[in-house]
Amino acid sequence: MNRNQESSETRYRRWAGNIVSRADDVERAGLRAWAARLLEIRAGRDFPPVKVQQALQASIDPSFSAHTMQLLGRELKRIGWDERDTYERLGISVAGTMAMLTSVGAIALAAFGSVFSVPMWIVFGSGDEFARILIDEADGSSVPRASGAAPGKGDEKPAPAPIRDRAGASPESSAAGWPSAADAEDVIAAPMVLINIGRSYRPGMDGEVLYELTRGVWRIGADKRAKLRFALAVADGEVREVYRIDAWHEAGTTAYLTRPADEVAQPGRWEFTGEVASASAREALLGTTTETLFKPGNANPIRYRNV
């Protein structure tokens, strides 16, 4: 197929694949956290000048290394002015001009050159699709998006995710009930949040209902939100479903199909949008016990691993 006839998804996946293939594990994690943070900024309610500052600050954060930015820059410099149409080129140029008006923008320009326009494209332009694909490539999986994105994106309601009982847990689980690193090293080592939905859980419940109970709304700090890759729905002492986190949003700012708006619109709390995790992640984590993490009498529904 002529590259001019490629869909944007195909084009963005090729770009993201080229970037990720040249990155090591630490750099891939940095790229993922960076893209997730930009999607979070995009979905926020701050004024554009504030979003400019936030996006550029995320891009010059020490955790997002200069070498990682150079990987991004090499690929996007190669294609940025050659494979984009006039409209998108204009969007990047305008975004860059906006950023130049800030002190953070001046620092970013001095450090990284024109590539600093890329976070502006993600936050203000059509680059959100690229950011989600970059997350997907960094995670090394591609599964259908779970509903929860804003209406109008064409997403279909996912089929209910199967619930595996405890007997289906990995036979090589550790004494605490967690699969050993030999089972799924990448998944077990990933930063994750365990969310206890408690009595709201019902065996065999609809997958959409379970997803929406799990994804919001919670008090989780910015430092942890930037790192987390998976969210685990926990009930009755075991993991009931595993979701890959694409982005965090202020509570009540994304669409719910099964929960009323006044229930989720709570200041100071957050919700994620994402996908049912890959088959390997679910195989590693579904059915694992959490009894030692959530003890009777402790009301906090949130626990973390590898954060």
N, C-alpha and C positions, 0 to 999 in steps of 0.2 A: 504494500500500500504506500502511495506517495505520502510523505510526512505532512504535506499540506492538507491531506484529507484525514489525518488522524483525529480521533475525538480528543477532547481536552483530557479525559481520564487516561487514555493511552499515552498521551504525550507527557503528562505529569508523572505517570508511573515510570516511564522510561527515565525521566530526569532524576526522580527520587531513587530509583534503583542504582543509577550510576553513582550518586552521592553516597548511599549507604554501603555499596560494595567496596568503597575505598576507605571506609571508616572502621576503626577497631571497636571493641565492645563499649568502652567508655565514651567514645565519640558518638556511637549510635544512641546511647542513653542520653547524651547531651542534646543531640538533634531532636530526639523524641520529646524531651522535657521542654525544649525551646518551642517546638511547634505547638504543643499542648498549651503552653502559657500564652502564645499569641492568639490561639483560638479562644481562650478564656477572656483575653483583653477585648477581642472583637465582639464577643457576646455581652460585654459589660455595658453599663449605662453612663460611663464617664463621657465628658465632652471630648471632641477630637484632639485638642491640644494635649490633654492629659493622656489619652491613649497613645499619642506619638511618644511622649516621654516614657510611658510604661513599656512600649514595644522595643524602643531602642535600649532602654535599661536592661531588658531581658537579653538583648543581643550582645551587650558588652559585659554581662555578668561573668565573673571569673569561672563559674561552673560550666559556662558555654565557652570552651577554650578557643583561643585564636586559631589553632590548627583546624578545629571543627568548622569555624567560620570560613577559613580558607578553602576547605573541601566544598562547602556550599558555594563559595564565590567562584571557584574554578568552573564548576558545572554551569551555574547560572550566568556567568559571564560568557561562556561559550554559546549558550542558547538564548540568553536574555534579550539580545538585540537582533537575533537572526531568525528566530522561530516564532516570534510573537507578532500578532497583528497590530495595526496602528493604534487601535483603541487601547489595548493593553499596554503598549509602550507608553502612551500618554499617561495612563494611570500610574505607572511606576514613576515617571518623571514628576508628576504632580505630587505624589507621595514623598519623593525625595526632596522636593522644594519645601514642603511642609516641615519635614524633619530638620532641614537646614536652619529653620527659624528658632531652634532650641539649642541650648548649650550641650545637651546630651547628643543631639544630632551632629554638632560640630565635632565632638569627640569620636563618634562613630565613623564619620567621614574620614577623619584623620587616620583612624586605625584600620579601616576596612575598605575605603573607597566606595564606589557606587553600589556594591553589594548591600550596603546598609538600607537601600530602598526596598529590599525583599520583605523585611518584616512589615513595612508599610503596605505593600501589596497584599500581604496575608490579612492584615487587620482591616484595611479599608477597601480593597479591591476584590478581585475574583480569586485571590490566592488561597482562600480558605480550603478549597478542594485540594490544592497541592499540599497544604499542611496536613490534612487528614490522610492523604496517600503517603506522605513522608512518615507519619506515625505508623501506618500499616506496614510499610517496607521495613522500618526500624524494628518492628515487632516480628517480622518474618512470617506474617500470616495475612490471610485475606478471607474474611467471612462476612456475610450480610450484616448490614447495620441494623442494630436494634432500634425500634421506634423510640422517639424522644427528641429528635431534631425538630426544628420549627416546621409547621405545615408548609406544603408547597414544594418540597424537595423531591417528591415522587417516591418516597420510601414506602414499602409495603409493610403491613403489620406482620411481624415474624410469627412463625408457628411456635406453639408452646414448646419450651425446651424440656427435654426429658429429664426427670429427676432420678438419679441413681441412689439406691439405698446403700446402707453401710456395708452390706455384703459385697458390693461392687468396688470397694476401695482397694487401692493397690496392695498386694500382698507383701510388698517390701517397705511398707510404711514404718516410720520411726516409732519409738515407744510412745511419743506424745500424740501419735495419730497422723503425723504429717509424712507424705511420701519422701523417700530418701532422695539425695541429690542424684543418685544413679538412675532414678526413674525419669526425672525431667529437670535437669540441672538449671536450665535457663528460667523456667517458670518458678521453681522453688526459690531461686535467688532474687527474683524480681520484687520490687517494692509493691506492697499490696495493702489494702484496707479491708478488714473484716467487719461487716455490718450486720448486727443482730436484729432481725426484724421481729423476733419474739412471737407473740401470739397472733400476729397478723398472718403468719404462714399457715397454709393448709396443704396437706399432701395432694399432689395432682393439680394444684392450682394453675390457672392460665399463665403462660409465660410472660405476657405483657404486664399482668398485674404484679407478678413477682419482680420483674425488672423495675417497674415504677415505684414499688415499695423500697427497693434497694437503692435506687439512684438519688434519692433525696428525702428529706433535706437535713443537712448535717453541719456541725461546727468543726471545720477542718482548716487548719492554718495554711497560709500561702506556701510556706516552705514545703509542707507535706504534699499539697495539691500538685506542686510542680514535679514531684518525684513519682507519685503513685502511677502504676501501670495497670493494676487489676483491682477490681472490687468483688468481694465474695459475699454472697447472700448467705447468712447463717441463721439457722433456726433449729431448736430442739437438739442443740449440741453437735451439729455437723454442718458442713458446707452443702448448700442446696443448689447454688448456681454460681458460675464464674463469668464475670464481665470484663472486657477490656475497656479501659477508660480512654476516650478520645479527648475530652475537654471538660473543664469545670465552668459552671455558670452561677451567677447569683441566684439564690432560691426564687423560684416562681417565674423565671425569665424564659424557660423553654416549655414547649407544649406537653401536657399530660393527657392521656386518653382515659385514664381510670381514676384520677384523683381530682377533686375540686380545686380551683385556683386559690381559694382562701386558705386551704390546708397547707399548701406548699409555699406561699408567698410570705416568708418569714425573714425579716432583716437579720443580717449577720450570719446567715446559714447559706450552704452551697449545695448544688446538685450536679451530677455528672451526666453527660451523654456518652454513649458508647455502643458496644456490640457484645453479643454472646461470644465468649472467648473461643479460640481455636480448639479443635478436637484434642490436641495434645495437652493443652492447658486444662481442659475440663477433665481429661483422663487422669491427670496428676492430682487434681484438687477436689473434685466432686466426691462427697461422701466422707471426707476426712473429718475426724473429730475435733471439736473445739472446746470441750468441757473444761480443760485446764485454763483456757483463756477467758471464758465468761463464767465466773463463779456466781452462785446464788447470792442475791442481795446487792450486787454491783449493778447500778442502774445505767452506767455508761454503755451505750450500744456499739461503741467504736473500739477496735483494736487494730494495731499495725504490725506488719512483719517486714523486715529488711528495709526499714526507713530510718 
